[in-house]
Amino acid sequence: MRFGLRNREKIDAVKGQGYYKALLDSLNEHVRASPKLDLFNDENYPGYPMFQVLNKSDNKQKFQFALVGQKFDICNVAFCKTIDL
């Protein structure tokens, strides 16, 4: 499974350089460990299935993403928020 992560410029502007790479690294690490995405609904983001992955560089955080589309093995996702554990 591969990911297309939306809004790189916005993520870099708000979160700083390198955050986008941390998101992608965490997504790829999650898929290597468990190729299945545990999808759920979040009332704050209606209409999109959501999933969470552990932050690869800080295991006290999770990243939450919306699955906005999928074609073949490519998932288009949007970063939603960071959750402190």
Rosetta silent file (secondary structure, phi, psi, omega in degrees, C-alpha in Angstrom):
SEQUENCE: MRFGLRNREKIDAVKGQGYYKALLDSLNEHVRASPKLDLFNDENYPGYPMFQVLNKSDNKQKFQFALVGQKFDICNVAFCKTIDL
SCORE:     score description
SCORE:     0.000 S_00000001
   1 L     0.000  138.173  177.876    0.000    0.000    0.000 S_00000001
   2 E  -122.326  159.854 -176.631    1.222    3.491   -0.870 S_00000001
   3 E  -124.053  141.265  167.122    0.048    6.897    0.299 S_00000001
   4 E  -112.304  111.411 -176.739   -0.547   10.241   -1.322 S_00000001
   5 E   -97.464  122.323 -175.306   -0.571   12.812    1.481 S_00000001
   6 L   -79.298  159.016  169.043   -2.383   16.039    0.602 S_00000001
   7 L    63.479   47.383  179.988   -1.472   19.656    1.369 S_00000001
   8 H   -57.698  -44.350 -177.925    2.297   19.449    1.784 S_00000001
   9 H   -62.495  -41.825  179.515    2.715   23.234    1.593 S_00000001
  10 H   -65.865  -42.006  179.327    0.081   23.843    4.264 S_00000001
  11 H   -63.402  -45.265  179.172    1.581   21.235    6.583 S_00000001
  12 H   -63.225  -38.808 -178.252    5.076   22.706    6.157 S_00000001
  13 H   -67.854  -39.692 -175.999    3.772   26.251    6.745 S_00000001
  14 H   -86.645  -43.493 -173.094    1.869   25.376    9.934 S_00000001
  15 H   -99.770  -13.669  179.415    3.961   22.575   11.441 S_00000001
  16 L    99.630  160.535  179.237    7.408   23.402   10.054 S_00000001
  17 L   -60.420  139.844  176.340    9.808   21.751    7.656 S_00000001
  18 L    95.567  -19.836 -178.900   10.202   18.030    8.140 S_00000001
  19 H   -66.603  -38.873  178.211    6.778   17.376    9.667 S_00000001
  20 H   -58.411  -44.896  178.661    5.461   16.128    6.322 S_00000001
  21 H   -63.526  -38.551  177.751    8.298   13.594    6.147 S_00000001
  22 H   -63.047  -38.048  177.405    7.532   12.465    9.712 S_00000001
  23 H   -64.182  -48.519  179.716    3.908   11.882    8.690 S_00000001
  24 H   -63.426  -41.774  178.038    4.904    9.825    5.643 S_00000001
  25 H   -60.564  -41.258 -179.991    7.484    7.842    7.612 S_00000001
  26 H   -67.840  -40.419  176.177    4.875    7.016   10.247 S_00000001
  27 H   -60.983  -47.640 -178.342    2.335    5.963    7.587 S_00000001
  28 H   -65.882  -38.240  177.332    4.867    3.702    5.875 S_00000001
  29 H   -64.586  -40.229  179.049    6.007    2.181    9.171 S_00000001
  30 H   -61.295  -44.421 -178.446    2.388    1.432   10.102 S_00000001
  31 H   -67.630  -35.653  176.432    1.780   -0.371    6.793 S_00000001
  32 H   -63.843  -39.031 -178.234    4.955   -2.428    7.182 S_00000001
  33 H   -77.944  -38.136 -177.266    3.824   -3.545   10.638 S_00000001
  34 L  -152.340  102.788 -174.626    0.142   -4.004    9.793 S_00000001
  35 L   -68.151   -9.841 -179.522   -1.098   -3.551    6.223 S_00000001
  36 L   -91.671  134.935  175.761   -4.734   -3.219    7.341 S_00000001
  37 L   -93.531  128.927  176.899   -6.111    0.208    8.221 S_00000001
  38 L   -88.052   95.162 -175.721   -8.514    0.268   11.178 S_00000001
  39 L   -83.451  145.939  176.236  -11.085    2.715    9.857 S_00000001
  40 E  -149.268  167.360  177.255  -13.597    4.528   12.069 S_00000001
  41 L   -98.083  142.922  176.908  -15.971    7.510   11.880 S_00000001
  42 L  -127.339  122.162 -175.958  -15.250   10.820   13.563 S_00000001
  43 L   -63.518  -19.893  176.827  -18.144   13.260   13.951 S_00000001
  44 L   -76.068  -17.354 -179.704  -15.721   16.185   13.506 S_00000001
  45 L  -131.560   68.781 -175.740  -14.889   14.958    9.984 S_00000001
  46 L   -66.424  144.400  176.066  -18.173   13.649    8.538 S_00000001
  47 L    92.061   -7.909 -179.662  -18.097   11.740    5.293 S_00000001
  48 L  -125.060  130.564  171.378  -14.541   10.447    5.546 S_00000001
  49 L   -68.343  139.721 -176.439  -13.317    7.228    7.104 S_00000001
  50 E  -112.624  157.156  171.508  -10.565    7.961    9.618 S_00000001
  51 E  -152.069  159.844 -178.722   -7.567    6.023   10.876 S_00000001
  52 E  -124.654  146.179  174.813   -4.712    6.594   13.299 S_00000001
  53 E  -131.959  149.843  177.283   -1.041    5.647   13.196 S_00000001
  54 E   -71.577  137.678  175.618    1.622    5.848   15.871 S_00000001
  55 L   -67.515  118.145 -176.367    4.132    8.664   15.445 S_00000001
  56 L   -61.886  -33.955 -176.138    7.339    6.857   14.470 S_00000001
  57 L   -92.677  -11.326  179.416    9.585    9.475   16.101 S_00000001
  58 L  -147.169   97.862 -174.626    7.512    9.959   19.297 S_00000001
  59 L   -73.038    9.930  174.213    5.601    6.920   20.544 S_00000001
  60 L  -100.144   12.595  179.963    3.589    9.163   22.889 S_00000001
  61 E  -137.790  153.258  170.413    1.628   10.544   19.939 S_00000001
  62 E  -125.159  149.941  172.923   -0.665    9.327   17.193 S_00000001
  63 E  -103.879  137.659  176.901   -1.485   10.987   13.899 S_00000001
  64 E  -109.196  133.249 -178.205   -5.065   10.943   12.666 S_00000001
  65 E  -126.554  153.315  171.246   -5.768   10.875    8.934 S_00000001
  66 E  -104.264  135.333  175.393   -8.849   10.947    6.725 S_00000001
  67 E   -88.044  106.232 -174.459   -9.021    8.507    3.833 S_00000001
  68 E   -96.233  -12.352  177.054  -10.211   10.747    0.994 S_00000001
  69 E  -179.056  159.006  177.917   -9.809    8.273   -1.847 S_00000001
  70 E  -150.272  132.818  175.448   -8.296    4.988   -2.937 S_00000001
  71 E  -139.427  122.154 -175.035   -7.361    3.600   -6.321 S_00000001
  72 L    57.530 -121.371 -178.917   -5.611    0.268   -6.604 S_00000001
  73 L  -104.727   16.248 -179.398   -2.995    0.228   -3.817 S_00000001
  74 E  -107.590  121.241  177.818   -2.692    4.023   -3.485 S_00000001
  75 E  -103.366  124.754  173.062   -4.565    5.720   -0.633 S_00000001
  76 E   -90.523  121.377 -175.557   -5.062    9.470   -0.790 S_00000001
  77 E  -127.508  156.206  175.791   -5.090   10.749    2.774 S_00000001
  78 E  -123.582  132.455  176.520   -5.363   14.082    4.549 S_00000001
  79 E   -71.402  133.054 -179.168   -3.684   14.811    7.871 S_00000001
  80 E  -109.642  -52.656 -176.920   -6.253   15.859   10.474 S_00000001
  81 E  -164.397  166.201  173.666   -4.634   16.101   13.881 S_00000001
  82 E  -106.939  135.712 -178.162   -2.033   14.899   16.355 S_00000001
  83 E  -116.987  122.997  174.890   -3.238   13.048   19.453 S_00000001
  84 E   -81.877  135.287 -179.529   -1.164   12.912   22.621 S_00000001
  85 L   -92.025    0.000    0.000   -1.354    9.560   24.409 S_00000001
